[in-house]
Amino acid sequence: MSTNLFDADAEMSLVGGLMMTNGVGFEDMAPLSPADFGDDRVRSVFAAFLDLYQAGKPATVLDVVAAIGDIEAVGGVDFVQALGTHWPAKSRMVAWSKSIREKAATRRLLAALGEAQDVVLGDGPLEGKIDQVQALIAPAVESKASKGPRSLREAVLARTEHYDRLSRGEVEAGWSTGITGLDRLLSGGLRPGRMVVLAARPGVGKSSMAQFVAQNVAVGGRVALILSQEMSVDDLADRAVASRGRVRMSNLVEGGPTHDEWSRVTEAAEDRALDGVFVDDQPALRMADIRAKCRAVRGLSLVAVDYLQLMSGSSDSPSKSQNRESEIAQISRGLKALAMELNICVIALSQLNRQVEQRTDKRPNLSDLRESGSIEQDADVVAMLWPVREFEGGAKLIGMTLAKNRIGRTGDVALHFEGRFQHWGESTESLNQPVAARKGGLRD
């Protein structure tokens, strides 16, 4: 086996050191499993040591010899005892553990590439092959950095450091959405590894809201990606200018900015925060497309997918049993897995059923999510918008309800939406007042 794939000295020295010290310091090393060892003999010795260690029993050389059923299969007693003759200091053992893990990850990646080649050369549609190849390679790529199981006490001790830094103001509780009331319900804002579903009927403003949030995340110094399957990049640029420059949207898309507005257009064009917002307008996205686009953006913190029901399934020719609801379920699960895998926040926009419009109370609930109950199941947060009333001048009062929230509280937020500037803010208005055109304003 190539030296790039296997380090015999590291494997023998590490296992010998563990037995000679009875496992002292083992938890400080890179997490290892028997499968990480390339030498079959050393793998079996390590497996015996690990069984004893995890059972809380002595795991010295003599104990391991006694625990191995077929001692001759691992080279005999002499081989096991010889492992303890050239073990390094503890600091060196940590380095050996990292080397063994990296070599194992390299072997897994090479094996995955071999399987991927067979998939590419096999029969079937290209899109399906891409999905299979990514499914094969992603675990191998991530395995190098993945962590083994930890005790809850260890996890709590690690979190105490976070609590201390949080109390000193050295870290943020979350990433601000730009809406104070929403941040409060989210216990500080958005977080990595979470999937947030933003749902509404067409025309209420969910796309605008998602872009507003993405831009605010970028203002905080992070990187956001907007995947728009319904609007072009030009449309997204118009909205950014209107929102960041306070320029009337109608002027941007009809007759052009006024003389007074041009300075604000220039300011928006020079807004460095927009460097952190990436946009893409490919239609009919598949999970493979989204995964590839997310990996192409360095330092990504948030991706907004607009919207779920416009995405395509993983197969060009789905079977009759694979209806649209099951496809949406697969997409939903895929987005949640992507959030965990890349440690990013995924905002998935979704349509609501028409039934919500037929009710006297237009406030939506979880059962109004269109096409799949799995969306509700997979999401960490489900936020739903509904129109409440329109004010003089065209601004609107929009209700937002957090119907599900794993990381904070559920509740409502009153939003003030100025469509002409694509600007959102928290409203001082009550969501329970009767519908009527009247003046209304933003919360200070």
N, C-alpha and C positions, 0 to 999 in steps of 0.2 A: 504493500500500500504506500502511495506517495507520502513524503514527509509533510506535504501541504494538507494532507487529510488525516494524519495520524501521528501522534507524538508518544512513542513508547516510553521514553524516560519520564515524561510528565505523568503518564498514567501510573506507572509502577511506583514512582516516588511519592505521589499523592496518596495512593492507597496504603503504601507502607507507612507513611507518616501518620495517617489516620489510625491505623492499628496500634502503632507504637505509643501514641498519645491517648488512646482510648477515645478518639473522636473529639478531643479538645479543640475548640475553634472551628469546628465543622460548619456551624451556622453562619460564620463570618465569610465563608467562601461563596463563590458563584454556585447557584443551585445546580445539582447534578443528579442524573438518573443513570441506572446501569446501561441504558441504551446509548449514553454519551461516550462510552468507552469502545475503542476500536479493537483492542486485544480481547479475544473471547475469554482467555484465562483470567485476566485482570477484571473483566466485567463480572465474572462469576464471583470472584473474591469480594469485589465491591458490593455486589448484591447481598452477599452473606453479612458483610459488615453493616450495611444499611438496615437490614432486617433487625439485627441486634440493637443497633443504635436507636432506631425509632421505637423499639419495644422497651427502651430504658434499661437494657441489659449491658453488662460489660462486653466490649468489642475489641479486645486485644487480639494479638496474633493467635494465641492458644484458643481463645473463644471462637474466633472465626474458623480455624481449622476444624474444631469440633462441630461447628454448625454446617459445614459444607458436606453434603451427602456423599458425592462421588469425588473424593479428594484427588484421585488420579486424573480425572478429567480436566483439572485445572493445573496440572503439572506436578502434583504430589505435594507432600508436606514441605519438602525442601524448597520448592518454588515459593510457597506462601511465606515461609520464614525468611527467605532471601529478600522479599519485598521490603522487609523492615531494616535492611542493612545500609540503605543509601537514601534515607529520607531527609529532606531539607528542613530548615527552620520554618516556623509558622508563616512568616511573611512570604517565603518562597512558595509555600503551599497554596496561598491565595492566588499567586500568579499562575501556578500549575492548573488550578481549577478553572481559571478564565481561559487558559490555553486549550484545555480539554473541551470546554463548552464551545469555543469558537471552531475548533476542528470538527466537532460533531455537527454544528450548524452548517459548516461548509459541505460536509458529506450529504446532509439532508437536502441542501440546495442543489447539489449536483444530481442527486437522485430525482428531485422534482423536475429539473430541467430535462432529464432523460425521458420521464413520463410525459412532459409537456411536448417534447418533440414527437413522440408517438401520437399524441392527440392531434397535433398540427398536420401530420402526414396521413391521418385517418380520414374516414368519411364524415360527412355532416356539414352543416352551414357554418360559415366563418364566425358569425357572432357567437354561436354556441361554443365553438372552439376557444374563442377568446375568454369566455366565462370560465371554461374548464381550466385553461392554462393559468389564469389569475387565481383560481381557487387552489391550484396545486402549488404555485410559487409563493403566494402571500404568507401562508403559515411558515414556510421554510425561511423566508426573509425575516419575519418577525420573531422567530424562535430564538435568535441570538440575544435579543433584548428582553425576552419574556421572563417573568419571574415565577418561581415555584410557589407553592402554597406557603403562607406565613401564619403564625399564630395570631389570634386576634389581639393579644396583649402587645405583640410587636407592632402591629398596625396602629394600635392606640398610642403607643409611645412615639411613633413617627408623627402622628397627628398632633401631639402636644406641641411639637416644635412649630407646626403650622399655626396652631392657636396662638402661640406666643408672638409670632411674626404678624399675625392678623391684628392682635391687640395693640401692637406697636405701629400699625399702619404701614408695614413693609410689604404686605401683599393685599390684593383685592379679594373681597368676598366673591365677586363675579364680574362679568363684563357688562357694563351699562348698556341698556337698550336705547337710552335717550328718553325713556318714559319713567319718571320717578316711581309712580304707583306700581307699575309693572315690575320694576327692579325690586321693590319692597316685597311683593308677593313671591318673587323668585329668590328671596333671601339673599339679595345682593346683585342679581343679574344672571346672565347666561354662564354656563360652565362647559368645559370639555367633556367628551364622553356621553353627552346627553343628546337626545332627539326631541326636538320641540315641533309639534304640529300646529300650524297656524291655518285655521279653516274659516271659510266664509262662502256665501253665495257670490256669483259673478258680479263684478262692479262695485263691491263694497269697499275694496281697497287693500286686499291682503298682499298683492304684489308690491304696491307702494309701501306698505308697512314693512315688509321684509327688506326692501332696499334701504329704507330709512334706518332700520336696525343695523344692517350690514355696514352702512356708512358710519354709524356711531361707534361700532366696534372698531372700525379702522381709525377713527379719531382717537381712540384710546391706545393706538400704537400697534394694533394687531392686524392680521391679514384675513380678508373675507373674500369669498367667491360666490357670485350669483350665477346660477344656471337657469337661464330663462328659455323655456320651450315655446313661449307664446309671443314674446316681445323681442324686437331686434336690439342689437347693441346700440344703435342710434337712439331708439326709444329710451333705453336705460340712461344714455348720456343726457338726453333732454331732461329727464327726471332729476338727475344729479345736479344739473345746472340750476333748475328751478328750485330745488331744495337747498342747496348750499349757497346759491347766490341770491335767493329770494327774487327770482325773475318769473314773471307770469308765464305759465306753461303754454297758454294760448298764443302768446307772441312768439314763442320759440318754434312752434309747429305750424304757424299760419303766416304772419307777415314779417316775422323777424323781430328782434329786440328793439325797443325804443332807444332814443339817444341816451336817456338817463339810465337805461338798463345795461348798456354795453359795458360800463365799468364793473358792474356786478357779475356779468358774464365772464369778464377777464379774471376777476377775483376767484370765481368758481373754477375756471380753467387752471389757475395757479395753486389751487388748494392741494397741498401735499398729502393731505389725508386720503384723497382719492387714489393716490399711488397704491394704497393698501387694499383697494377694492378691485377685484378682477371679475370680468363679465364674459359670458359665453352664451350664444343663442342657438346652439344645435338643437333641432327638434327631435322628438321621439327618442329620448335618451334611454339607454339601458344601464343596468347597474355597472357593467364593465366600463361604459363610457364615463360614468360619474367617478368611479374609482380612479381611472386613469387621469381625469382632469384634476382631481383633488391632489394626486401625487405629483402632478406637474407644477403645482403652485407651492413654492417653498415657504415654510413657516406658517402654513394655513392654520387658522383658528376656527373659522366658521364657514359653512357652505349653506346657501339657501337654494333649495330645489323648487322651482316654480313650473308646474306643480305635479303632484303624484299621479293624478289620473291621465296625464299626458305622456307618461313614461311607457316604454315598451317592455314586454316580457323578455326572458332570456332566449326564447326560441322564435325563429322566423315562422315556423309552422306548428303552433301549439296544438296539442291533442284536443279532441272534443271534450274530454273530461277536465281539461285545464281551462276553466272559464276565467272571465276577467277578474272576478273576485279573488280567485286563488293567485292570479298574477299580481294583483295589488298587495296581497298578503306577503308574497315573496319579496316584492320591492320594499315593503315596509320593514320587514325583518332585515333585509340587506342594508338599508340606511342606518338602522340602529347598530348593526354589527360594524358598519363603517365608522360610525361615531366612536365606538369603543376601540376599534383597531387603530385608527389614526389619532385618537385622543383629541377630537375636534367636536364642536357643536354643530349639529345638523338641524336646520330649520326646513321642515318639509311642509310645503303649502298643500292644502287639500280643499276639494269642493265639498259643500254641504248639499244634502238632498233638497229637492223642491218643496217637500212637505213643510219645511220651516216657514215658507212664504205664505202658506195657507192658514197658519195659525194666527189668532188675534195677538198673542204675545210672540213677537218675532225673536225672542231670545232663544238661541239654539242650545241643544244639549248633546251629549255624547252619541246618542242614537241617531243623530242627524248626519254623522260622518258618512260620506258616500262610499259605497261599494265594498267596504271591508271592516269588520269589527277588529281585525288584527291591528289596524292603525291605532286604535285606542289602547290595545294591549301593549304594543311595542313602544309607544311614546312615553317619555318621562313627563312631558308637559303637553297638554292639549289646550290651546287658546283659540277661542272662536269669536269672530266679529259679527256684529249686526248693526244696521242703520237705525238710529233712533229718531233724529229730526234734522232738518236743514235750517240754517239761520239766514238772516238777511245778508246778502253779499256772497252766498254760495258755500260758506263753511258748513261743515256737518258735525253733528254729535254722533260718534260711533261708540257703541258698547263693546267692551271686550270682557269675556268671562273665561277664567281659568277653571275649566271643568275637571281637570286632572292635573295634579302637581305632586310628583314624588319628592321634590326637593324643597318644598315650601308649603304655602297655603293656597287654597282655592279661594276664589272671590272675583269681584268685578272691578274694572277700571273704566272710567269715563274718559273718552279720547276726543280731542278737538282736531279735526282734519281739514286743512285748507288745501283743497285739491289744486287750486291755481298755482300754489307754490310747492305742492307735494310735501307738505310739512305736517308733522304730527306732534301733538303735545297732550298733556293731561288737562282735562276740562274741569271747570268748577261746576258744571251743570249736573243735575241729577238724572240718572237713567230712568227714573220712574215717573217723570213729569209727562203730562199728555203731549201728544205731537202738536207742534205749532211753530210757525216761522217767527223767530224772535232773535234778538241780539244775544250773543254768547261769547265767552272768552276763554282764554287759556288760564290754567292755574299758575300762579306766580311761583 
